[in-house]
Amino acid sequence: MSDTDTRQSLADLGELTNTAAAPAAAAAAPVAEAPVAPAAPAAPLREREVDAQGRSYATGRRKDAVARVWVKPGTGKITINGRDQEIYFARPTLRLVINQPFGIAEREGQYDVIATVKGGGLSGQAGAVKHGISQALTKQEPALRSIVKKAGFLTRDSRAVERKKYGRAKARRSFQFSKR
């Protein structure tokens, strides 16, 4: 077996093609190299979507809850269904959930949020508002999209309650077995 038959890596393959192409390139006429264009700065792929009042709108969903969310530059005030976030989401964990997109993007206190939420319970509504804020924030600042997407906030959490089946007490629970 010759040395060329025992090539094992891509680097060896690159050397093999370079040595085979060298005599053919020497025989060809010299060609001027094309100038290399400088790399363009990484511009956001999407356009900024803002209305006449400077707000960006998005819809967030979680379980049975649907949130309509408007985000605009401001002082960090969050209003849900006409009430302040401390009143509407009394549990601190729910307030923590809806503030996650601002924390991950390092934009705490820079945007005002106005949201209307319908359906579901408080936990689902908080998740829907979080999803809506994330979507609206990326429309306001398209450069934040990669950061928010990497955190998983742009994906709708599709988990929902499994439906009840016939012949069963709940979705999977059977009725109590009676031996007699």
N, C-alpha and C positions, 0 to 999 in steps of 0.2 A: 504494500500500500504506500502511496506517495504522501508527502507532507500535506498537500492540498486536500486530500480526502479525509484528514483527521481534524479538520477545523471544528471547534466546539462552541465558540461564543459569537455574539454579534460583532464584537470588536475584530475578531479574527476574520469574519465575513467581510467587514468593511475594508480591512487590509487587503483581502483577496480581490475585491472589486477594484480597489485603487491601483494595485499592481497590474491587473488585467487591462485597465483603462488607460494607464500611463503611456504605453506605446502608441495606442490609437490617438491619444490627445496630442502627442508630439508630431504625428504625421499631419494632423489637421492644421489649418491656418490659424494663427493667433486671433482670438476674438476679444474685443474690448469688453470688460466687465460692466454690467449695468450698475448705475449708482444705487446704493441701498437707501431707500426712503426711511427717514427717522420714524420711529414708532410714535403713533399719535397718543396723547395722554388718554388714560382710561376714562371715557365720558360715560355718564349714566345711559343705560340702554333705553330707558323709558323717559317720557316727557313728564314734566311736573303738571299735575292736574289740579287746578285751583279755580274756584268760581270768582265772581265779581267782588265778593266780600273777603276774599283771601282764605276761604275755607276749603278743605278737601273732604270728600264724602266717601264713606265705605259702609258696607253691610257686613256684620259679623254674625256667625251662627254657632250654636253649641246646644246639643240635645234638642229640646223643643223651643229654645229661646232664639229670637231674632232681634238683633240690635242695629239700629240706624245711627251711625256715628259721624259727627262733623268735628274736624280738628282744625284749629286756627292758632297762629302765634299769639301768645298771651302770657299770663302769670302762673299757669298751672292749675287753674280751677277746673274741676270736673263736675258736671251737672248731669244727673241721670233722671229722666222723667220729671224734670222741673225741680228736683231736689238735689241737695249737695251729696257728694259721695259718702260722707260720714253718716248721713241720715239714711240714705237708701241702702247702702251696704254697711250694716252695723258691725258685722264681724270683721276684725282686722285682716284675717286671711283673704277675704274677698277683695278688700281694698288693695292688698298686696298683689293679688292676681291682676287687677286692672291697671296697676302701675308698672308691671313688668316690662312692657314694650319700651317705656320711657327710660327705665333703668338700664336695659340692655343697650339702648342707643345713646345713653348718656345725655338725655334731653329732659331731665326732671325740672319742672317749673318753667318750661319754655313754651308750652302749648296749652291752650284751653280746649276742653272737650265738652261737647254737648251731645248727649245720647238719649234715644228713646228705645226702650226695650219692651218686648211683648213675649208672652209665653214662657213655659218652663218654670223652674224654681230659681232661687237666688243664686245657687252655684252655677247653674247653666247660664243664667243671665250675666254673671260676672265673666264667664268664659266667652260669651258672645260679645260683650263689650271689649274684652281684651283682643279678640280676633278683629273686631271692627277698628279699634285704635291702631293696631298693627298695620292693617291694610291702608287706612287713611294716612298714617305717618309716612309710609313708603310713597304715597301719592304726593304728599307735601314735600318730602325730601327723597328723591329717587336714589341718592347715594347710600341711604341707610338700608336699602332692600336686602343686600347680601348679609348684613349683620342680623337683621330681624328674621330673615329666612333661615339662616344657620341655626338660630335659636328655636326654630320650629313654630313661630307665631303666625306665619302666613297660611299654614295648612289648617283647614277646618278639622276639628276633632270630631270624627264621625261616630264615635262611640255613643250608643243610645240604649235605652231600655229594651230588652228583648221582649217580644210579644208573648202573651199567654197562649198556650196550646190547649186544644180541647182534650178532655180526658185527664187533665193534670190540674193541680191546685194553683200553680203559678207557671212560669215559663218552663221550668225543668222539674220543680218539686212535684212528686206524686202524692196522691191522697194516702192517708195512713193505712197501712196494711192491717187487715183484721184476720187473725188465724181462725176464729170461730164466728 
